[in-house]
Amino acid sequence: MIKSVIGAALAAAVSSAALAQPLAPPPPCDGRYATLRLSAVNAGKWAEFEKAVHDQAAWYAARRLTAYPKMVRILHADPSVAGYADDEAVTITVHPDITETIQPDADWNAFVAEFRDSSTIKEERQVCLPDLMRP
């Protein structure tokens, strides 16, 4: 199912004529498939955004799925200001097993609503994430 989620996300950018074609399987990945999202976090909604990431992780864990999200803080754009930006974040959802079946339910809809209420996705990409612990 993750394979179809990845394929569906890629297909969203394709014209309707091209959608008539069957989706190709994802290419081999010498790491793990992942979804990267750059999100604009709404003013005053940082805690809600963090909760959405936590609730997404809990959703996967409660269903014993191998996928998991992580949030990456972005350094402040002004190098004279120490700290992190409070208006943007990157989330990485790693999909170790792209054959897992994901069945959205009320809890899924709840964390998706938390994301929608606290942020806007500026950019999303499906990637092959290398093992970052190896040189």
C-alpha positions in Angstrom: 0.0 0.0 0.0 2.9 2.4 0.7 4.0 1.7 -2.8 0.6 2.9 -4.0 0.8 5.9 -1.7 4.2 6.8 -3.1 2.9 6.2 -6.6 -0.2 8.3 -5.9 1.8 11.2 -4.6 4.0 11.1 -7.7 1.0 10.8 -10.0 -0.6 13.9 -8.5 1.9 16.0 -10.4 1.2 14.2 -13.7 -1.4 15.2 -16.3 -4.7 13.3 -16.4 -3.8 11.8 -19.8 -0.7 10.3 -18.2 -2.8 9.0 -15.3 -4.4 6.5 -17.7 -1.0 4.7 -17.7 -0.4 2.1 -15.0 1.9 3.3 -12.2 5.5 2.1 -12.4 6.9 0.4 -9.4 9.4 2.6 -7.4 13.0 2.2 -8.5 15.4 0.2 -6.3 16.4 2.0 -3.2 19.8 1.4 -1.5 18.4 2.9 1.7 14.8 3.5 2.7 11.9 5.2 0.9 10.8 8.3 2.7 8.4 11.3 2.3 10.0 14.7 2.9 7.8 17.6 3.6 8.7 21.2 4.1 5.9 22.9 6.1 5.1 26.4 6.9 4.0 26.4 10.6 1.2 28.8 11.3 2.0 31.6 13.8 1.5 30.4 17.4 0.9 26.8 16.3 4.3 25.2 17.0 3.1 23.1 19.9 0.2 21.8 17.8 2.5 21.0 14.9 4.8 19.0 17.3 1.7 17.2 18.6 0.7 16.3 15.1 4.1 14.7 14.5 3.9 12.8 17.8 0.3 11.7 17.1 1.4 10.5 13.6 4.2 8.4 15.1 1.8 7.0 17.7 -0.6 6.0 15.0 2.0 4.0 13.1 3.3 2.4 16.4 -0.2 1.4 17.6 -0.7 -0.5 14.4 2.7 -2.1 14.5 3.7 -0.5 11.2 7.3 0.1 10.5 6.8 3.6 9.1 7.8 6.4 11.4 7.9 10.3 11.2 10.7 12.5 12.4 10.7 16.3 12.7 13.8 18.3 11.6 14.3 21.8 13.0 15.5 24.4 10.6 18.1 26.9 11.7 17.0 30.5 11.8 17.5 32.1 8.3 19.3 35.1 9.8 22.8 33.9 10.8 23.0 36.7 13.4 20.1 35.1 15.3 20.9 32.0 17.3 18.2 29.3 17.3 15.6 27.7 15.2 13.0 29.0 12.9 9.5 28.8 14.4 7.7 29.2 11.1 9.1 26.2 9.2 9.9 22.6 9.8 10.8 19.5 7.8 9.2 16.2 8.5 10.6 12.9 7.2 8.3 9.9 7.2 10.5 6.8 6.7 8.8 3.8 5.0 11.1 0.8 5.8 8.5 -1.6 4.3 6.8 -0.2 1.2 4.5 -3.2 1.1 2.7 -2.3 4.3 -1.0 -1.7 4.1 -2.1 1.7 5.5 -5.8 1.9 6.3 -6.7 5.5 7.2 -9.2 5.7 10.1 -10.6 8.3 12.5 -7.2 8.5 14.4 -5.4 9.1 11.0 -7.9 11.8 10.1 -7.3 13.4 13.6 -3.5 13.8 13.1 -4.0 14.9 9.5 -6.4 17.6 10.8 -3.8 18.6 13.4 -1.3 19.1 10.6 -3.8 21.1 8.5 -4.8 23.3 11.5 -1.2 24.1 12.4 0.7 24.2 9.0 0.7 24.2 5.3 2.9 21.9 3.2 5.1 24.0 1.0 6.8 21.2 -0.7 6.7 17.4 -0.7 9.0 14.8 -2.2 9.3 11.0 -2.2 12.9 10.1 -1.8 15.3 7.2 -1.3 16.9 8.1 2.0 20.4 6.8 2.5 21.7 5.4 5.8 22.9 8.6 7.4 25.0 6.8 10.0 27.4 5.4 7.4 30.2 7.5 5.9 
